[in-house]
């Protein structure tokens, strides 16, 4: 009896699969691509974090002005220099207590009242805080503050809704990979965002 090949089986005697050498080469190529792309991806993520922080600071300033208008009261905005020692960059918005030397801290426990011994305190309205471990920080570089005894604080004054800043407040937002944006706050409470290192996309170079 003569045997016949199975009608549904096709043989490819010259076709070979991936061997160990080919697999190792493929893995090496993928590793090289990832090594080249990783820094770019990391820089892009860091850039987006800096932009998000700058936008949030603009929002905080706008919110403070709106609260002064809605409540017909003075609103205090505080950047606490001591926050860095606590591992954060932060800013708080509160109604103004009878004395500006309020005990509330933007890095401390969030409570409704910011009290000072023997004096009514202000009410905490909003906090924006970023852990330094995230790779993004922000800081102010104003050389003059309304109250020299308590640097880092200014307020929106009702009814004119102007700040009591003697000069433009500059808030620098920095990423760990070098990308920076700056939020400028004028004495009229207007904000603008620029790039200290030169024009970056939609952000013009800082003057």
Backbone as JSON Lines, residues from 0, in Angstrom:
{"i":0,"aa":"X","n":[0.86,-1.19,0.0],"ca":[0.0,0.0,0.0],"c":[0.89,1.23,0.0]}
{"i":1,"aa":"X","n":[0.53,2.17,-0.83],"ca":[1.33,3.4,-0.96],"c":[0.79,4.45,-0.01]}
{"i":2,"aa":"X","n":[1.66,5.02,0.81],"ca":[1.22,6.06,1.75],"c":[1.13,7.39,1.05]}
{"i":3,"aa":"X","n":[0.2,8.23,1.55],"ca":[0.0,9.56,0.97],"c":[0.1,10.61,2.09]}
{"i":4,"aa":"X","n":[0.61,11.8,1.77],"ca":[0.67,12.88,2.79],"c":[-0.74,13.26,3.21]}
{"i":5,"aa":"X","n":[-0.82,13.74,4.44],"ca":[-2.12,14.24,4.92],"c":[-2.53,15.44,4.09]}
{"i":6,"aa":"X","n":[-3.77,15.46,3.6],"ca":[-4.18,16.53,2.67],"c":[-4.16,17.92,3.28]}
{"i":7,"aa":"X","n":[-4.26,18.06,4.62],"ca":[-4.33,19.38,5.26],"c":[-3.01,19.78,5.91]}
{"i":8,"aa":"X","n":[-1.97,19.03,5.69],"ca":[-0.69,19.33,6.34],"c":[0.3,19.82,5.3]}
{"i":9,"aa":"X","n":[0.89,20.99,5.57],"ca":[1.87,21.55,4.65],"c":[3.22,21.62,5.34]}
{"i":10,"aa":"X","n":[4.24,21.17,4.67],"ca":[5.58,21.16,5.24],"c":[6.42,22.29,4.65]}
{"i":11,"aa":"X","n":[7.15,23.01,5.54],"ca":[8.07,24.06,5.1],"c":[9.45,23.71,5.62]}
{"i":12,"aa":"X","n":[10.14,22.91,4.91],"ca":[11.43,22.42,5.41],"c":[12.48,23.5,5.6]}
{"i":13,"aa":"X","n":[12.36,24.66,4.91],"ca":[13.38,25.71,4.99],"c":[13.02,26.82,5.98]}
{"i":14,"aa":"X","n":[11.82,26.76,6.61],"ca":[11.4,27.83,7.53],"c":[11.89,27.51,8.93]}
{"i":15,"aa":"X","n":[12.48,28.55,9.57],"ca":[13.0,28.38,10.93],"c":[12.37,29.43,11.86]}
{"i":16,"aa":"X","n":[12.21,29.11,13.14],"ca":[11.7,30.05,14.12],"c":[12.82,30.92,14.67]}
{"i":17,"aa":"X","n":[12.46,31.8,15.64],"ca":[13.46,32.63,16.29],"c":[14.33,31.77,17.19]}
{"i":18,"aa":"X","n":[15.6,31.93,17.05],"ca":[16.53,31.23,17.93],"c":[16.94,32.09,19.09]}
{"i":19,"aa":"X","n":[17.78,31.58,19.93],"ca":[18.22,32.32,21.12],"c":[18.97,33.59,20.75]}
{"i":20,"aa":"X","n":[19.81,33.52,19.73],"ca":[20.6,34.67,19.33],"c":[19.7,35.8,18.83]}
{"i":21,"aa":"X","n":[18.73,35.45,17.98],"ca":[17.81,36.47,17.46],"c":[17.02,37.12,18.58]}
{"i":22,"aa":"X","n":[16.57,36.3,19.55],"ca":[15.79,36.84,20.68],"c":[16.63,37.79,21.52]}
{"i":23,"aa":"X","n":[17.88,37.45,21.76],"ca":[18.75,38.32,22.55],"c":[19.01,39.63,21.83]}
{"i":24,"aa":"X","n":[19.16,39.6,20.53],"ca":[19.37,40.82,19.75],"c":[18.14,41.72,19.83]}
{"i":25,"aa":"X","n":[16.96,41.1,19.72],"ca":[15.7,41.87,19.79],"c":[15.56,42.55,21.14]}
{"i":26,"aa":"X","n":[15.87,41.81,22.21],"ca":[15.79,42.38,23.56],"c":[16.78,43.53,23.72]}
{"i":27,"aa":"X","n":[17.97,43.37,23.17],"ca":[18.99,44.43,23.27],"c":[18.54,45.69,22.54]}
{"i":28,"aa":"X","n":[17.93,45.52,21.36],"ca":[17.46,46.67,20.59],"c":[16.35,47.4,21.35]}
{"i":29,"aa":"X","n":[15.41,46.64,21.92],"ca":[14.33,47.26,22.7],"c":[14.9,48.01,23.89]}
{"i":30,"aa":"X","n":[15.92,47.43,24.55],"ca":[16.54,48.09,25.69],"c":[17.19,49.41,25.31]}
{"i":31,"aa":"X","n":[17.86,49.43,24.14],"ca":[18.49,50.66,23.68],"c":[17.45,51.74,23.39]}
{"i":32,"aa":"X","n":[16.35,51.34,22.75],"ca":[15.28,52.3,22.44],"c":[14.7,52.89,23.72]}
{"i":33,"aa":"X","n":[14.45,52.04,24.72],"ca":[13.89,52.53,25.97],"c":[14.88,53.44,26.7]}
{"i":34,"aa":"X","n":[16.16,53.1,26.65],"ca":[17.18,53.93,27.32],"c":[17.26,55.31,26.7]}
{"i":35,"aa":"X","n":[17.09,55.38,25.38],"ca":[17.14,56.67,24.69],"c":[15.87,57.48,24.95]}
{"i":36,"aa":"X","n":[14.72,56.78,24.99],"ca":[13.43,57.48,25.12],"c":[13.11,57.89,26.54]}
{"i":37,"aa":"X","n":[13.63,57.16,27.54],"ca":[13.25,57.41,28.94],"c":[13.51,58.84,29.4]}
{"i":38,"aa":"X","n":[14.71,59.43,29.15],"ca":[14.92,60.81,29.59],"c":[13.93,61.8,28.98]}
{"i":39,"aa":"X","n":[13.6,61.6,27.72],"ca":[12.65,62.5,27.05],"c":[11.27,62.38,27.68]}
{"i":40,"aa":"X","n":[10.87,61.15,27.98],"ca":[9.57,60.94,28.61],"c":[9.56,61.56,30.0]}
{"i":41,"aa":"X","n":[10.66,61.38,30.76],"ca":[10.74,61.95,32.09],"c":[10.68,63.47,32.06]}
{"i":42,"aa":"X","n":[11.36,64.08,31.1],"ca":[11.35,65.54,30.97],"c":[9.96,66.05,30.6]}
{"i":43,"aa":"X","n":[9.26,65.31,29.76],"ca":[7.91,65.71,29.37],"c":[6.96,65.65,30.55]}
{"i":44,"aa":"X","n":[7.07,64.59,31.35],"ca":[6.21,64.48,32.53],"c":[6.51,65.61,33.51]}
{"i":45,"aa":"X","n":[7.81,65.91,33.72],"ca":[8.19,66.98,34.63],"c":[7.68,68.33,34.14]}
{"i":46,"aa":"X","n":[7.75,68.56,32.85],"ca":[7.27,69.8,32.24],"c":[5.78,69.99,32.51]}
{"i":47,"aa":"X","n":[5.02,68.9,32.34],"ca":[3.57,68.98,32.57],"c":[3.26,69.27,34.03]}
{"i":48,"aa":"X","n":[4.06,68.73,34.94],"ca":[3.86,69.0,36.37],"c":[4.12,70.47,36.69]}
{"i":49,"aa":"X","n":[5.17,71.04,36.11],"ca":[5.49,72.45,36.34],"c":[4.37,73.34,35.8]}
{"i":50,"aa":"X","n":[3.89,73.02,34.61],"ca":[2.8,73.8,34.01],"c":[1.54,73.72,34.88]}
{"i":51,"aa":"X","n":[1.23,72.51,35.37],"ca":[0.05,72.33,36.22],"c":[0.17,73.14,37.51]}
{"i":52,"aa":"X","n":[1.37,73.16,38.1],"ca":[1.58,73.92,39.34],"c":[1.44,75.42,39.09]}
{"i":53,"aa":"X","n":[1.99,75.91,37.98],"ca":[1.89,77.33,37.64],"c":[0.43,77.72,37.43]}
{"i":54,"aa":"X","n":[-0.32,76.87,36.74],"ca":[-1.74,77.15,36.51],"c":[-2.52,77.16,37.82]}
{"i":55,"aa":"X","n":[-2.16,76.26,38.74],"ca":[-2.84,76.22,40.03],"c":[-2.54,77.48,40.85]}
{"i":56,"aa":"X","n":[-1.32,77.97,40.77],"ca":[-0.99,79.21,41.49],"c":[-1.78,80.39,40.93]}
{"i":57,"aa":"X","n":[-1.93,80.44,39.61],"ca":[-2.76,81.49,39.0],"c":[-4.2,81.38,39.52]}
{"i":58,"aa":"X","n":[-4.68,80.13,39.63],"ca":[-6.02,79.9,40.13],"c":[-6.16,80.35,41.58]}
{"i":59,"aa":"X","n":[-5.15,80.09,42.4],"ca":[-5.17,80.48,43.82],"c":[-5.26,82.01,43.94]}
{"i":60,"aa":"X","n":[-4.47,82.71,43.15],"ca":[-4.49,84.18,43.21],"c":[-5.86,84.7,42.76]}
{"i":61,"aa":"X","n":[-6.39,84.15,41.69],"ca":[-7.72,84.56,41.22],"c":[-8.8,84.26,42.24]}
{"i":62,"aa":"X","n":[-8.69,83.12,42.88],"ca":[-9.66,82.74,43.92],"c":[-9.61,83.72,45.08]}
{"i":63,"aa":"X","n":[-8.42,84.12,45.47],"ca":[-8.27,85.05,46.59],"c":[-8.95,86.38,46.3]}
{"i":64,"aa":"X","n":[-8.76,86.86,45.1],"ca":[-9.39,88.12,44.71],"c":[-10.9,87.99,44.69]}
{"i":65,"aa":"X","n":[-11.4,86.85,44.19],"ca":[-12.84,86.62,44.14],"c":[-13.45,86.55,45.53]}
{"i":66,"aa":"X","n":[-12.72,85.91,46.47],"ca":[-13.21,85.82,47.83],"c":[-13.27,87.19,48.5]}
{"i":67,"aa":"X","n":[-12.3,88.05,48.18],"ca":[-12.32,89.41,48.72],"c":[-13.55,90.16,48.22]}
{"i":68,"aa":"X","n":[-13.89,89.93,46.96],"ca":[-15.06,90.57,46.37],"c":[-16.35,90.02,46.96]}
{"i":69,"aa":"X","n":[-16.44,88.69,47.06],"ca":[-17.67,88.06,47.55],"c":[-17.91,88.36,49.02]}
{"i":70,"aa":"X","n":[-16.86,88.34,49.82],"ca":[-17.02,88.55,51.25],"c":[-16.84,89.98,51.69]}
{"i":71,"aa":"X","n":[-16.5,90.85,50.75],"ca":[-16.24,92.26,51.06],"c":[-15.32,92.37,52.27]}
{"i":72,"aa":"X","n":[-14.21,91.65,52.18],"ca":[-13.26,91.61,53.3],"c":[-11.85,91.46,52.76]}
{"i":73,"aa":"X","n":[-10.89,91.68,53.63],"ca":[-9.5,91.5,53.26],"c":[-9.14,90.02,53.29]}
{"i":74,"aa":"X","n":[-8.46,89.56,52.26],"ca":[-8.06,88.15,52.16],"c":[-6.54,88.07,52.16]}
{"i":75,"aa":"X","n":[-6.02,87.19,53.01],"ca":[-4.58,87.06,53.18],"c":[-4.06,85.86,52.4]}
{"i":76,"aa":"X","n":[-2.98,86.09,51.63],"ca":[-2.31,85.02,50.89],"c":[-0.92,84.85,51.47]}
{"i":77,"aa":"X","n":[-0.6,83.62,51.89],"ca":[0.66,83.39,52.61],"c":[1.49,82.3,51.97]}
{"i":78,"aa":"X","n":[2.75,82.64,51.66],"ca":[3.75,81.67,51.23],"c":[4.68,81.46,52.42]}
{"i":79,"aa":"X","n":[4.72,80.26,52.95],"ca":[5.48,80.0,54.17],"c":[6.87,79.49,53.83]}
{"i":80,"aa":"X","n":[7.9,80.27,54.14],"ca":[9.27,79.85,53.87],"c":[9.68,78.62,54.67]}
{"i":81,"aa":"X","n":[9.0,78.4,55.79],"ca":[9.32,77.25,56.62],"c":[8.81,75.94,56.07]}
{"i":82,"aa":"X","n":[8.02,76.0,54.99],"ca":[7.42,74.79,54.45],"c":[8.46,73.85,53.86]}
{"i":83,"aa":"X","n":[9.54,74.39,53.3],"ca":[10.56,73.55,52.68],"c":[11.16,72.57,53.68]}
{"i":84,"aa":"X","n":[11.32,73.03,54.92],"ca":[11.87,72.15,55.96],"c":[10.91,71.01,56.29]}
{"i":85,"aa":"X","n":[9.64,71.2,55.91],"ca":[8.62,70.17,56.14],"c":[8.42,69.29,54.91]}
{"i":86,"aa":"X","n":[9.22,69.54,53.86],"ca":[9.16,68.69,52.68],"c":[8.11,69.08,51.66]}
{"i":87,"aa":"X","n":[7.62,70.32,51.72],"ca":[6.59,70.76,50.76],"c":[6.84,72.19,50.31]}
{"i":88,"aa":"X","n":[6.22,72.55,49.19],"ca":[6.06,73.95,48.81],"c":[4.56,74.22,48.92]}
{"i":89,"aa":"X","n":[4.18,75.3,49.57],"ca":[2.74,75.51,49.76],"c":[2.38,76.99,49.89]}
{"i":90,"aa":"X","n":[1.1,77.25,49.68],"ca":[0.54,78.59,49.85],"c":[-0.86,78.41,50.44]}
{"i":91,"aa":"X","n":[-1.25,79.33,51.3],"ca":[-2.58,79.26,51.9],"c":[-3.34,80.56,51.69]}
{"i":92,"aa":"X","n":[-4.65,80.44,51.67],"ca":[-5.54,81.6,51.56],"c":[-6.44,81.59,52.79]}
{"i":93,"aa":"X","n":[-6.54,82.73,53.47],"ca":[-7.35,82.79,54.68],"c":[-7.94,84.18,54.82]}
{"i":94,"aa":"X","n":[-9.04,84.28,55.59],"ca":[-9.53,85.6,55.97],"c":[-8.52,86.19,56.95]}
{"i":95,"aa":"X","n":[-8.39,87.5,56.96],"ca":[-7.34,88.15,57.75],"c":[-7.73,88.22,59.22]}
{"i":96,"aa":"X","n":[-6.89,87.69,60.12],"ca":[-7.14,87.85,61.55],"c":[-6.79,89.27,61.98]}
{"i":97,"aa":"X","n":[-7.1,89.61,63.21],"ca":[-6.8,90.94,63.71],"c":[-5.31,91.21,63.68]}
{"i":98,"aa":"X","n":[-4.52,90.18,63.79],"ca":[-3.08,90.31,63.63],"c":[-2.64,89.34,62.55]}
{"i":99,"aa":"X","n":[-1.67,89.75,61.73],"ca":[-1.21,88.88,60.66],"c":[-0.34,87.75,61.16]}
{"i":100,"aa":"X","n":[0.08,87.81,62.39],"ca":[0.95,86.76,62.92],"c":[0.11,85.56,63.35]}
{"i":101,"aa":"X","n":[-0.6,85.02,62.39],"ca":[-1.5,83.9,62.62],"c":[-0.7,82.61,62.78]}
{"i":102,"aa":"X","n":[-1.26,81.68,63.55],"ca":[-0.54,80.44,63.85],"c":[-0.75,79.36,62.8]}
{"i":103,"aa":"X","n":[-1.65,79.54,61.85],"ca":[-1.9,78.49,60.87],"c":[-0.75,78.41,59.86]}
{"i":104,"aa":"X","n":[-0.45,77.19,59.46],"ca":[0.63,76.93,58.51],"c":[0.09,76.11,57.36]}
{"i":105,"aa":"X","n":[0.56,76.42,56.15],"ca":[0.05,75.68,55.0],"c":[0.57,74.25,54.99]}
{"i":106,"aa":"X","n":[1.6,73.96,55.78],"ca":[2.12,72.6,55.84],"c":[1.64,71.85,57.08]}
{"i":107,"aa":"X","n":[0.91,72.51,57.94],"ca":[0.43,71.87,59.15],"c":[-0.92,71.22,58.96]}
{"i":108,"aa":"X","n":[-1.57,70.89,60.05],"ca":[-2.89,70.28,60.0],"c":[-3.9,71.31,59.53]}
{"i":109,"aa":"X","n":[-4.71,70.93,58.56],"ca":[-5.7,71.86,58.01],"c":[-6.85,72.0,59.0]}
{"i":110,"aa":"X","n":[-7.05,73.2,59.5],"ca":[-8.16,73.48,60.4],"c":[-8.9,74.7,59.89]}
{"i":111,"aa":"X","n":[-10.11,74.89,60.38],"ca":[-10.9,76.03,59.93],"c":[-10.38,77.34,60.51]}
{"i":112,"aa":"X","n":[-9.81,77.29,61.69],"ca":[-9.38,78.53,62.34],"c":[-7.86,78.61,62.41]}
{"i":113,"aa":"X","n":[-7.35,79.8,62.2],"ca":[-5.92,80.09,62.33],"c":[-5.81,81.11,63.45]}
{"i":114,"aa":"X","n":[-5.5,80.65,64.64],"ca":[-5.63,81.52,65.8],"c":[-4.28,81.99,66.34]}
{"i":115,"aa":"X","n":[-4.36,83.12,67.0],"ca":[-3.22,83.69,67.71],"c":[-3.66,83.88,69.16]}
{"i":116,"aa":"X","n":[-2.77,83.62,70.09],"ca":[-3.13,83.74,71.5],"c":[-3.68,85.13,71.8]}
{"i":117,"aa":"X","n":[-4.88,85.16,72.34],"ca":[-5.48,86.42,72.76],"c":[-6.14,87.22,71.65]}
{"i":118,"aa":"X","n":[-6.21,86.66,70.43],"ca":[-6.82,87.41,69.32],"c":[-7.62,86.47,68.44]}
{"i":119,"aa":"X","n":[-8.77,86.95,67.93],"ca":[-9.54,86.12,67.0],"c":[-8.7,85.79,65.77]}
{"i":120,"aa":"X","n":[-8.84,84.59,65.28],"ca":[-8.05,84.17,64.13],"c":[-8.81,84.3,62.83]}
{"i":121,"aa":"X","n":[-8.13,84.0,61.75],"ca":[-8.76,84.0,60.45],"c":[-9.25,82.6,60.11]}
{"i":122,"aa":"X","n":[-10.02,82.5,59.07],"ca":[-10.54,81.21,58.64],"c":[-9.77,80.73,57.41]}
{"i":123,"aa":"X","n":[-9.27,79.52,57.46],"ca":[-8.56,78.94,56.33],"c":[-9.55,78.68,55.2]}
{"i":124,"aa":"X","n":[-9.23,79.16,54.01],"ca":[-10.12,79.0,52.87],"c":[-9.59,78.0,51.84]}
{"i":125,"aa":"X","n":[-8.3,78.0,51.62],"ca":[-7.75,77.14,50.58],"c":[-6.26,76.94,50.8]}
{"i":126,"aa":"X","n":[-5.77,75.74,50.46],"ca":[-4.35,75.43,50.54],"c":[-3.93,74.74,49.25]}
{"i":127,"aa":"X","n":[-2.78,75.13,48.73],"ca":[-2.18,74.42,47.61],"c":[-0.79,73.99,48.05]}
{"i":128,"aa":"X","n":[-0.55,72.69,48.01],"ca":[0.69,72.14,48.52],"c":[1.25,71.1,47.56]}
{"i":129,"aa":"X","n":[2.57,71.12,47.35],"ca":[3.26,70.14,46.5],"c":[4.4,69.51,47.29]}
{"i":130,"aa":"X","n":[4.44,68.18,47.38],"ca":[5.59,67.54,48.04],"c":[6.87,67.78,47.23]}
{"i":131,"aa":"X","n":[7.94,68.12,47.9],"ca":[9.21,68.33,47.22],"c":[9.67,67.04,46.53]}
{"i":132,"aa":"X","n":[9.25,65.91,47.08],"ca":[9.62,64.62,46.49],"c":[9.05,64.42,45.09]}
{"i":133,"aa":"X","n":[8.05,65.23,44.71],"ca":[7.47,65.12,43.38],"c":[8.39,65.67,42.3]}
{"i":134,"aa":"X","n":[9.44,66.39,42.73],"ca":[10.36,66.98,41.77],"c":[9.97,68.37,41.33]}
{"i":135,"aa":"X","n":[8.9,68.94,41.9],"ca":[8.44,70.29,41.56],"c":[8.36,71.12,42.84]}
{"i":136,"aa":"X","n":[8.92,72.32,42.79],"ca":[8.85,73.24,43.93],"c":[8.48,74.63,43.42]}
{"i":137,"aa":"X","n":[7.99,75.47,44.33],"ca":[7.79,76.88,43.97],"c":[8.21,77.75,45.14]}
{"i":138,"aa":"X","n":[8.7,78.93,44.8],"ca":[9.18,79.85,45.83],"c":[9.0,81.28,45.34]}
{"i":139,"aa":"X","n":[8.93,82.2,46.28],"ca":[8.8,83.61,45.94],"c":[10.17,84.28,46.01]}
{"i":140,"aa":"X","n":[10.34,85.32,45.21],"ca":[11.62,86.04,45.25],"c":[11.38,87.54,45.36]}
{"i":141,"aa":"X","n":[10.29,87.89,46.04],"ca":[10.02,89.3,46.27],"c":[11.0,89.83,47.31]}
{"i":142,"aa":"X","n":[11.52,91.01,47.09],"ca":[12.47,91.6,48.06],"c":[11.77,92.52,49.04]}
{"i":143,"aa":"X","n":[10.49,92.77,48.8],"ca":[9.74,93.65,49.7],"c":[8.35,93.07,49.94]}
{"i":144,"aa":"X","n":[7.93,93.08,51.19],"ca":[6.61,92.58,51.55],"c":[5.87,93.67,52.32]}
{"i":145,"aa":"X","n":[4.54,93.64,52.31],"ca":[3.77,94.66,53.04],"c":[4.13,94.72,54.52]}
{"i":146,"aa":"X","n":[4.35,93.55,55.12],"ca":[4.71,93.49,56.53],"c":[6.08,92.83,56.62]}
{"i":147,"aa":"X","n":[7.11,93.6,56.85],"ca":[8.48,93.07,56.87],"c":[8.69,92.08,58.01]}
{"i":148,"aa":"X","n":[7.84,92.18,59.05],"ca":[7.96,91.26,60.18],"c":[7.47,89.86,59.82]}
{"i":149,"aa":"X","n":[6.59,89.77,58.83],"ca":[6.05,88.48,58.39],"c":[6.22,88.38,56.88]}
{"i":150,"aa":"X","n":[7.41,88.06,56.4],"ca":[7.63,87.96,54.96],"c":[6.84,86.81,54.35]}
{"i":151,"aa":"X","n":[6.52,86.95,53.07],"ca":[5.81,85.89,52.37],"c":[4.3,86.06,52.36]}
{"i":152,"aa":"X","n":[3.8,87.18,52.88],"ca":[2.36,87.38,52.98],"c":[1.93,88.71,52.35]}
{"i":153,"aa":"X","n":[0.82,88.65,51.65],"ca":[0.19,89.87,51.15],"c":[-1.32,89.67,51.16]}
{"i":154,"aa":"X","n":[-2.06,90.71,50.92],"ca":[-3.51,90.57,50.97],"c":[-4.18,91.35,49.84]}
{"i":155,"aa":"X","n":[-5.4,90.91,49.53],"ca":[-6.28,91.67,48.64],"c":[-7.14,92.56,49.52]}
{"i":156,"aa":"X","n":[-7.11,93.84,49.23],"ca":[-7.75,94.81,50.1],"c":[-9.08,95.26,49.51]}
{"i":157,"aa":"X","n":[-10.14,95.07,50.27],"ca":[-11.46,95.55,49.9],"c":[-11.56,97.03,50.25]}
{"i":158,"aa":"X","n":[-12.23,97.9,49.47],"ca":[-13.09,97.57,48.32],"c":[-12.39,97.71,46.96]}
{"i":159,"aa":"X","n":[-11.15,98.18,46.92],"ca":[-10.51,98.42,45.62],"c":[-10.02,97.12,44.98]}
{"i":160,"aa":"X","n":[-9.94,96.04,45.78],"ca":[-9.51,94.73,45.29],"c":[-8.11,94.77,44.69]}
{"i":161,"aa":"X","n":[-7.29,95.67,45.23],"ca":[-5.88,95.71,44.85],"c":[-5.08,94.98,45.91]}
{"i":162,"aa":"X","n":[-3.88,94.54,45.57],"ca":[-3.02,93.94,46.58],"c":[-2.3,95.06,47.32]}
{"i":163,"aa":"X","n":[-1.74,94.72,48.45],"ca":[-0.92,95.7,49.17],"c":[0.56,95.46,48.9]}
{"i":164,"aa":"X","n":[0.86,94.79,47.77],"ca":[2.25,94.55,47.4],"c":[2.92,95.84,46.95]}
{"i":165,"aa":"X","n":[4.11,96.14,47.44],"ca":[4.82,97.33,47.0],"c":[5.46,97.17,45.63]}
{"i":166,"aa":"X","n":[5.56,95.93,45.15],"ca":[6.16,95.66,43.85],"c":[5.59,94.35,43.31]}
{"i":167,"aa":"X","n":[5.9,94.03,42.07],"ca":[5.42,92.79,41.47],"c":[5.99,91.59,42.22]}
{"i":168,"aa":"X","n":[5.09,90.68,42.6],"ca":[5.5,89.45,43.27],"c":[5.85,88.41,42.2]}
{"i":169,"aa":"X","n":[6.99,87.77,42.34],"ca":[7.43,86.76,41.37],"c":[7.51,85.4,42.05]}
{"i":170,"aa":"X","n":[6.75,84.45,41.51],"ca":[6.71,83.09,42.06],"c":[7.33,82.16,41.03]}
{"i":171,"aa":"X","n":[8.46,81.57,41.35],"ca":[9.16,80.69,40.41],"c":[8.81,79.24,40.69]}
{"i":172,"aa":"X","n":[8.34,78.55,39.65],"ca":[8.02,77.12,39.74],"c":[9.13,76.36,39.03]}
{"i":173,"aa":"X","n":[9.78,75.45,39.73],"ca":[10.94,74.75,39.19],"c":[10.74,73.25,39.19]}
{"i":174,"aa":"X","n":[11.17,72.61,38.09],"ca":[11.18,71.16,38.01],"c":[12.59,70.64,38.22]}
{"i":175,"aa":"X","n":[12.7,69.42,38.69],"ca":[14.02,68.85,38.99],"c":[14.86,68.64,37.75]}
{"i":176,"aa":"X","n":[14.25,68.68,36.56],"ca":[15.01,68.51,35.31],"c":[15.34,69.85,34.65]}
{"i":177,"aa":"X","n":[15.12,70.95,35.38],"ca":[15.57,72.25,34.9],"c":[14.51,73.15,34.3]}
{"i":178,"aa":"X","n":[13.34,72.62,33.98],"ca":[12.29,73.45,33.38],"c":[11.68,74.36,34.43]}
{"i":179,"aa":"X","n":[11.52,75.65,34.1],"ca":[10.97,76.62,35.04],"c":[9.91,77.49,34.37]}
{"i":180,"aa":"X","n":[8.93,77.9,35.16],"ca":[7.97,78.93,34.78],"c":[7.88,79.92,35.94]}
{"i":181,"aa":"X","n":[7.48,81.15,35.63],"ca":[7.34,82.16,36.68],"c":[5.96,82.79,36.6]}
{"i":182,"aa":"X","n":[5.32,82.87,37.75],"ca":[4.02,83.53,37.85],"c":[4.24,84.9,38.48]}
{"i":183,"aa":"X","n":[3.9,85.95,37.76],"ca":[4.04,87.31,38.26],"c":[2.68,87.84,38.72]}
{"i":184,"aa":"X","n":[2.65,88.46,39.89],"ca":[1.42,89.04,40.44],"c":[1.65,90.53,40.61]}
{"i":185,"aa":"X","n":[0.89,91.34,39.89],"ca":[1.06,92.79,39.96],"c":[0.33,93.36,41.17]}
{"i":186,"aa":"X","n":[0.55,94.64,41.44],"ca":[-0.11,95.28,42.57],"c":[-1.62,95.37,42.37]}
{"i":187,"aa":"X","n":[-2.07,95.22,41.13],"ca":[-3.52,95.23,40.86],"c":[-4.12,93.82,40.95]}
{"i":188,"aa":"X","n":[-3.28,92.83,41.22],"ca":[-3.77,91.46,41.36],"c":[-3.81,90.69,40.06]}
{"i":189,"aa":"X","n":[-3.29,91.28,38.99],"ca":[-3.28,90.58,37.7],"c":[-2.11,89.61,37.66]}
{"i":190,"aa":"X","n":[-2.33,88.46,37.05],"ca":[-1.28,87.44,36.96],"c":[-0.85,87.22,35.52]}
{"i":191,"aa":"X","n":[0.39,86.82,35.35],"ca":[0.92,86.45,34.04],"c":[1.95,85.36,34.25]}
{"i":192,"aa":"X","n":[2.12,84.5,33.25],"ca":[3.06,83.39,33.34],"c":[4.1,83.54,32.23]}
{"i":193,"aa":"X","n":[5.37,83.42,32.59],"ca":[6.44,83.54,31.62],"c":[7.51,82.49,31.92]}
{"i":194,"aa":"X","n":[8.47,82.35,31.01],"ca":[9.56,81.39,31.16],"c":[10.87,82.11,31.41]}
{"i":195,"aa":"X","n":[11.49,81.92,32.59],"ca":[12.74,82.62,32.91],"c":[13.89,82.3,31.95]}
{"i":196,"aa":"X","n":[13.91,81.1,31.41],"ca":[15.02,80.69,30.56],"c":[14.84,81.0,29.09]}
{"i":197,"aa":"X","n":[13.83,81.78,28.75],"ca":[13.54,82.06,27.34],"c":[12.2,81.46,26.95]}
{"i":198,"aa":"X","n":[11.64,81.93,25.85],"ca":[10.32,81.51,25.41],"c":[10.2,79.99,25.35]}
{"i":199,"aa":"X","n":[9.1,79.46,25.88],"ca":[8.83,78.03,25.88],"c":[7.4,77.81,25.41]}
{"i":200,"aa":"X","n":[7.24,77.45,24.13],"ca":[5.91,77.21,23.61],"c":[5.03,78.43,23.73]}
{"i":201,"aa":"X","n":[3.92,78.31,24.46],"ca":[2.98,79.42,24.59],"c":[3.43,80.44,25.63]}
{"i":202,"aa":"X","n":[4.51,80.15,26.35],"ca":[4.95,81.04,27.41],"c":[6.09,81.93,26.91]}
{"i":203,"aa":"X","n":[5.9,83.26,26.98],"ca":[6.96,84.17,26.52],"c":[8.12,84.21,27.51]}
{"i":204,"aa":"X","n":[9.24,84.73,27.05],"ca":[10.38,84.91,27.94],"c":[10.05,85.95,28.99]}
{"i":205,"aa":"X","n":[10.52,85.74,30.2],"ca":[10.27,86.7,31.27],"c":[11.06,87.98,31.01]}
{"i":206,"aa":"X","n":[10.47,89.11,31.29],"ca":[11.19,90.38,31.11],"c":[12.32,90.53,32.11]}
